[in-house]
Amino acid sequence: MSDSYAVYIAKYPIKKQRRREHPTSPNKYRKCSRRCFDGQLRTWRR
């Protein structure tokens, strides 16, 4: 891990990151229908 990344993680802990600014891809192991997953994927891409 680089020094700059360590500083970033210290400044923005994963639990406190803003979800709009730091989107995460949908969990492919979560139990949901294909349509539900496609909707999550569509929202994530925007």
N, CA, C and O atoms as a DFTB+ gen file, in Angstrom:
184 C
 N C O
     1  1       0.852      -1.172       0.000
     2  2       0.000       0.000       0.000
     3  2       0.898       1.235       0.000
     4  3       1.850       1.333       0.774
     5  1       0.573       2.165      -0.881
     6  2       1.381       3.377      -0.967
     7  2       1.063       4.328       0.187
     8  3       0.026       4.216       0.842
     9  1       1.967       5.247       0.412
    10  2       1.783       6.217       1.499
    11  2       0.560       7.104       1.254
    12  3      -0.197       7.404       2.177
    13  1       0.380       7.515       0.004
    14  2      -0.753       8.392      -0.294
    15  2      -2.086       7.669      -0.096
    16  3      -3.059       8.279       0.347
    17  1      -2.139       6.376      -0.419
    18  2      -3.368       5.607      -0.207
    19  2      -3.640       5.429       1.281
    20  3      -4.793       5.481       1.710
    21  1      -2.603       5.222       2.062
    22  2      -2.766       5.096       3.515
    23  2      -3.328       6.391       4.107
    24  3      -4.171       6.350       5.003
    25  1      -2.866       7.531       3.610
    26  2      -3.382       8.818       4.070
    27  2      -4.852       8.966       3.675
    28  3      -5.667       9.445       4.463
    29  1      -5.184       8.552       2.454
    30  2      -6.574       8.625       1.985
    31  2      -7.491       7.773       2.856
    32  3      -8.563       8.228       3.254
    33  1      -7.082       6.550       3.155
    34  2      -7.890       5.654       3.993
    35  2      -8.038       6.228       5.406
    36  3      -9.102       6.115       6.015
    37  1      -6.975       6.839       5.920
    38  2      -7.060       7.441       7.250
    39  2      -8.017       8.642       7.248
    40  3      -8.735       8.873       8.221
    41  1      -8.017       9.396       6.155
    42  2      -8.863      10.581       6.064
    43  2     -10.329      10.226       5.801
    44  3     -11.231      10.877       6.328
    45  1     -10.564       9.198       4.987
    46  2     -11.917       8.780       4.622
    47  2     -12.120       7.306       4.956
    48  3     -11.970       6.457       4.078
    49  1     -12.456       6.983       6.203
    50  2     -12.708       5.582       6.556
    51  2     -13.867       5.020       5.727
    52  3     -14.800       5.748       5.388
    53  1     -13.808       3.751       5.409
    54  2     -14.800       3.134       4.536
    55  2     -16.218       3.284       5.089
    56  3     -17.150       3.523       4.320
    57  1     -16.398       3.151       6.380
    58  2     -17.733       3.257       6.979
    59  2     -18.313       4.660       6.874
    60  3     -19.534       4.822       6.883
    61  1     -17.460       5.681       6.774
    62  2     -17.945       7.057       6.775
    63  2     -17.907       7.707       5.400
    64  3     -18.175       8.902       5.281
    65  1     -17.581       6.951       4.364
    66  2     -17.557       7.516       3.027
    67  2     -18.977       7.846       2.588
    68  3     -19.926       7.146       2.941
    69  1     -19.108       8.891       1.837
    70  2     -20.416       9.238       1.300
    71  2     -20.708       8.306       0.133
    72  3     -19.879       8.153      -0.764
    73  1     -21.844       7.704       0.142
    74  2     -22.184       6.716      -0.878
    75  2     -22.362       7.329      -2.260
    76  3     -22.056       6.677      -3.258
    77  1     -22.842       8.543      -2.344
    78  2     -23.021       9.172      -3.657
    79  2     -21.672       9.478      -4.305
    80  3     -21.517       9.352      -5.520
    81  1     -20.713       9.874      -3.499
    82  2     -19.403      10.237      -4.029
    83  2     -18.509       9.022      -4.243
    84  3     -17.604       9.057      -5.077
    85  1     -18.756       7.951      -3.498
    86  2     -17.943       6.751      -3.593
    87  2     -18.856       5.550      -3.834
    88  3     -19.076       4.749      -2.926
    89  1     -19.389       5.419      -5.047
    90  2     -20.324       4.319      -5.290
    91  2     -19.630       2.965      -5.256
    92  3     -18.457       2.846      -5.610
    93  1     -20.360       1.959      -4.832
    94  2     -19.830       0.602      -4.834
    95  2     -20.679      -0.247      -5.753
    96  3     -21.887      -0.040      -5.865
    97  1     -20.056      -1.188      -6.401
    98  2     -20.795      -2.063      -7.306
    99  2     -21.725      -2.969      -6.505
   100  3     -21.458      -3.251      -5.337
   101  1     -22.813      -3.426      -7.123
   102  2     -23.751      -4.296      -6.412
   103  2     -23.106      -5.626      -6.030
   104  3     -22.219      -6.121      -6.726
   105  1     -23.556      -6.190      -4.930
   106  2     -23.052      -7.472      -4.457
   107  2     -23.662      -8.588      -5.301
   108  3     -24.876      -8.791      -5.273
   109  1     -22.832      -9.312      -6.048
   110  2     -23.367     -10.352      -6.928
   111  2     -23.812     -11.588      -6.158
   112  3     -24.485     -12.449      -6.725
   113  1     -23.455     -11.699      -4.889
   114  2     -23.851     -12.859      -4.086
   115  2     -25.146     -12.619      -3.314
   116  3     -25.671     -13.541      -2.690
   117  1     -25.661     -11.407      -3.347
   118  2     -26.919     -11.099      -2.657
   119  2     -28.077     -11.780      -3.380
   120  3     -28.116     -11.816      -4.610
   121  1     -29.003     -12.310      -2.621
   122  2     -30.121     -13.033      -3.210
   123  2     -31.162     -12.036      -3.708
   124  3     -31.820     -11.369      -2.910
   125  1     -31.310     -11.936      -5.026
   126  2     -32.335     -11.098      -5.632
   127  2     -32.552     -11.563      -7.071
   128  3     -31.737     -12.299      -7.627
   129  1     -33.645     -11.129      -7.653
   130  2     -33.978     -11.549      -9.012
   131  2     -33.047     -10.883     -10.023
   132  3     -32.318      -9.947      -9.695
   133  1     -33.086     -11.376     -11.237
   134  2     -32.270     -10.811     -12.308
   135  2     -32.664      -9.353     -12.564
   136  3     -31.803      -8.498     -12.770
   137  1     -33.960      -9.082     -12.550
   138  2     -34.449      -7.725     -12.779
   139  2     -33.974      -6.784     -11.670
   140  3     -33.581      -5.648     -11.935
   141  1     -34.014      -7.264     -10.438
   142  2     -33.544      -6.477      -9.295
   143  2     -32.055      -6.157      -9.451
   144  3     -31.635      -5.018      -9.245
   145  1     -31.262      -7.165      -9.814
   146  2     -29.823      -6.960      -9.969
   147  2     -29.537      -5.989     -11.109
   148  3     -28.677      -5.118     -10.984
   149  1     -30.256      -6.137     -12.221
   150  2     -30.062      -5.222     -13.346
   151  2     -30.394      -3.784     -12.952
   152  3     -29.728      -2.848     -13.394
   153  1     -31.418      -3.611     -12.126
   154  2     -31.757      -2.278     -11.638
   155  2     -30.660      -1.697     -10.766
   156  3     -30.333      -0.515     -10.878
   157  1     -30.090      -2.521      -9.899
   158  2     -28.985      -2.066      -9.049
   159  2     -27.780      -1.691      -9.902
   160  3     -27.108      -0.695      -9.634
   161  1     -27.509      -2.489     -10.928
   162  2     -26.386      -2.231     -11.822
   163  2     -26.599      -0.927     -12.587
   164  3     -25.667      -0.138     -12.744
   165  1     -27.817      -0.701     -13.060
   166  2     -28.147       0.515     -13.784
   167  2     -27.953       1.743     -12.892
   168  3     -27.399       2.753     -13.327
   169  1     -28.409       1.648     -11.652
   170  2     -28.249       2.752     -10.701
   171  2     -26.777       3.011     -10.411
   172  3     -26.353       4.163     -10.317
   173  1     -25.998       1.942     -10.269
   174  2     -24.571       2.071      -9.969
   175  2     -23.823       2.743     -11.118
   176  3     -22.913       3.538     -10.881
   177  1     -24.192       2.436     -12.342
   178  2     -23.493       2.990     -13.502
   179  2     -23.716       4.482     -13.664
   180  3     -22.878       5.174     -14.242
   181  1     -24.840       4.990     -13.159
   182  2     -25.139       6.425     -13.314
   183  2     -24.314       7.245     -12.429
   184  3     -24.436       8.470     -12.431
